[in-house]
Amino acid sequence: MSAAAPGGLPAATVADLYRAACLAELDALKPGNVHTYAPGHRMVTADFVTSADVSAACLAEPGARVGRRIRGGVEATFAAVGQNTNLGILLLCAPLARAAEASGPLTEALNAVLTDFDVSDARDVFAAIRRANPGGLGRAARHDVSQAMPEDGPVPPLRAAMTEAAPRDRIARAYIDGFRDLFAIGLPALAEARTRGLAPPWTTTAVHLAYLTGVPDSHIARKHGPERAEAVRAEAGERLSGIDLATAPVERLLDYDRVLKEAGLNPGTSADFTVATLFLDALLAARGETS
């Protein structure tokens, strides 16, 4: 981190950086996901552009708690596009946005945010998840967020629910391990891509491929099982081994893109983490910090 203690960012800056991260992710060719090169899974990029626009103000609301940012973003998205396009993105970006308001190193602020959830955070996050109804959510033995809860009744602690879900969902795990995947996978992949001289959108593709080939995708695991998710991770590694993004290998990536989409396989969690990586990188740069 930089030697000087950076100050917090204004809401307008956070909103702009969030929106830019969402749009940059759409510009990149990400096999199996929605992008400007090809639609997929009955969704088009215009829905995601609109979602980024309408959720930005909620995501960056000054002083708002994490749950309020997520619930507001999901509600605004449904009002605009009528479907879940960004729950995972909001779950990952909301803690980063709240942390970005604080002074001092961003990583310290993020850790503080992740250990300071209250009942309102839990109630709002659970409501947002039920509203979005992500594919393959399933049921949990404890802390089942699929069940409606009265506005004034008891609610499971958010960290407890995320801990319960962590073994099967990498976004939930991020809430427990301090967003480790962003720092261990995403930011290093982005830095390496830049060192190799890549420019956007290929730097973004490099980040997505790092997640796709590095860890089983939680969205695929929820819908098709953990074994299929691991098989996709291994297959992606084999198919894309030795690929040189500096050559702009559009056809090779689109070929695998078609394979995944024809099989109904959407590595959506990899895409969510890609947005969060770009957002985190931009926040660090705006605050004068290094990753």
Solvent accessible surface area in square Angstrom, and as a share of the most:
residue,aa,sasa,rsa
1,M,102,0.45
2,S,42,0.27
3,A,116,0.90
4,A,76,0.59
5,A,82,0.63
6,P,14,0.09
7,G,46,0.44
8,G,36,0.35
9,L,21,0.11
10,P,85,0.53
11,A,29,0.23
12,A,72,0.56
13,T,42,0.25
14,V,2,0.01
15,A,12,0.10
16,D,80,0.42
17,L,37,0.18
18,Y,0,0.00
19,R,71,0.26
20,A,55,0.43
21,A,4,0.03
22,C,8,0.05
23,L,59,0.29
24,A,34,0.27
25,E,7,0.03
26,L,7,0.04
27,D,71,0.37
28,A,0,0.00
29,L,0,0.00
30,K,0,0.00
31,P,0,0.00
32,G,0,0.00
33,N,14,0.07
34,V,3,0.02
35,H,1,0.01
36,T,79,0.46
37,Y,81,0.31
38,A,24,0.18
39,P,83,0.52
40,G,12,0.12
41,H,44,0.20
42,R,232,0.85
43,M,31,0.14
44,V,74,0.43
45,T,32,0.19
46,A,64,0.49
47,D,33,0.17
48,F,32,0.13
49,V,57,0.33
50,T,50,0.29
51,S,2,0.01
52,A,2,0.02
53,D,70,0.36
54,V,53,0.31
55,S,0,0.00
56,A,0,0.00
57,A,74,0.57
58,C,33,0.20
59,L,0,0.00
60,A,4,0.03
61,E,52,0.23
62,P,99,0.63
63,G,55,0.53
64,A,7,0.05
65,R,63,0.23
66,V,2,0.01
67,G,0,0.00
68,R,136,0.49
69,R,1,0.00
70,I,0,0.00
71,R,70,0.25
72,G,22,0.21
73,G,0,0.00
74,V,3,0.02
75,E,75,0.33
76,A,26,0.20
77,T,1,0.00
78,F,31,0.13
79,A,93,0.72
80,A,48,0.37
81,V,32,0.18
82,G,53,0.51
83,Q,56,0.25
84,N,48,0.24
85,T,13,0.08
86,N,7,0.04
87,L,8,0.04
88,G,12,0.11
89,I,12,0.06
90,L,0,0.00
91,L,13,0.07
92,L,0,0.00
93,C,0,0.00
94,A,0,0.00
95,P,0,0.00
96,L,0,0.00
97,A,0,0.00
98,R,53,0.19
99,A,0,0.00
100,A,0,0.00
101,E,54,0.24
102,A,41,0.32
103,S,85,0.55
104,G,14,0.13
105,P,34,0.21
106,L,1,0.01
107,T,39,0.22
108,E,112,0.50
109,A,10,0.07
110,L,3,0.01
111,N,80,0.41
112,A,58,0.45
113,V,14,0.08
114,L,4,0.02
115,T,99,0.57
116,D,77,0.40
117,F,36,0.15
118,D,65,0.33
119,V,88,0.50
120,S,51,0.33
121,D,1,0.00
122,A,1,0.00
123,R,29,0.11
124,D,24,0.13
125,V,0,0.00
126,F,2,0.01
127,A,13,0.10
128,A,1,0.01
129,I,18,0.09
130,R,65,0.24
131,R,109,0.40
132,A,6,0.05
133,N,109,0.56
134,P,15,0.09
135,G,30,0.29
136,G,38,0.36
137,L,49,0.25
138,G,48,0.47
139,R,169,0.62
140,A,23,0.18
141,A,106,0.82
142,R,151,0.55
143,H,53,0.23
144,D,26,0.13
145,V,19,0.11
146,S,38,0.24
147,Q,82,0.36
148,A,91,0.70
149,M,36,0.16
150,P,78,0.49
151,E,117,0.53
152,D,134,0.70
153,G,15,0.14
154,P,128,0.80
155,V,22,0.13
156,P,27,0.17
157,P,87,0.55
158,L,3,0.01
159,R,82,0.30
160,A,34,0.27
161,A,9,0.07
162,M,13,0.06
163,T,74,0.43
164,E,37,0.17
165,A,20,0.15
166,A,13,0.10
167,P,107,0.67
168,R,118,0.43
169,D,22,0.11
170,R,38,0.14
171,I,11,0.06
172,A,4,0.03
173,R,66,0.24
174,A,4,0.03
175,Y,0,0.00
176,I,55,0.28
177,D,40,0.21
178,G,20,0.19
179,F,0,0.00
180,R,139,0.51
181,D,12,0.06
182,L,0,0.00
183,F,64,0.27
184,A,64,0.49
185,I,36,0.18
186,G,0,0.00
187,L,9,0.05
188,P,61,0.39
189,A,15,0.12
190,L,2,0.01
191,A,50,0.39
192,E,105,0.47
193,A,2,0.01
194,R,126,0.46
195,T,119,0.69
196,R,117,0.43
197,G,63,0.60
198,L,18,0.09
199,A,59,0.46
200,P,105,0.66
201,P,38,0.24
202,W,34,0.12
203,T,5,0.03
204,T,3,0.02
205,T,0,0.00
206,A,13,0.10
207,V,0,0.00
208,H,0,0.00
209,L,15,0.08
210,A,27,0.21
211,Y,3,0.01
212,L,3,0.01
213,T,38,0.22
214,G,43,0.42
215,V,22,0.13
216,P,48,0.30
217,D,6,0.03
218,S,4,0.02
219,H,35,0.16
220,I,1,0.00
221,A,21,0.16
222,R,60,0.22
223,K,107,0.45
224,H,73,0.33
225,G,19,0.19
226,P,92,0.58
227,E,133,0.59
228,R,102,0.37
229,A,1,0.00
230,E,69,0.31
231,A,53,0.41
232,V,5,0.03
233,R,64,0.23
234,A,37,0.29
235,E,61,0.28
236,A,0,0.00
237,G,28,0.27
238,E,134,0.60
239,R,96,0.35
240,L,10,0.05
241,S,76,0.49
242,G,78,0.75
243,I,29,0.15
244,D,64,0.33
245,L,7,0.04
246,A,68,0.53
247,T,93,0.54
248,A,47,0.37
249,P,20,0.13
250,V,41,0.24
251,E,120,0.54
252,R,105,0.38
253,L,0,0.00
254,L,25,0.13
255,D,66,0.34
256,Y,3,0.01
257,D,1,0.01
258,R,113,0.41
259,V,50,0.29
260,L,1,0.00
261,K,37,0.16
262,E,144,0.65
263,A,47,0.36
264,G,36,0.35
265,L,6,0.03
266,N,18,0.09
267,P,0,0.00
268,G,12,0.12
269,T,6,0.03
270,S,4,0.03
271,A,6,0.05
272,D,24,0.13
273,F,4,0.02
274,T,0,0.00
275,V,0,0.00
276,A,0,0.00
277,T,0,0.00
278,L,21,0.10
279,F,0,0.00
280,L,0,0.00
281,D,25,0.13
282,A,26,0.20
283,L,0,0.00
284,L,4,0.02
285,A,73,0.56
286,A,50,0.39
287,R,16,0.06
288,G,50,0.48
289,E,9,0.04
290,T,88,0.51
291,S,90,0.58
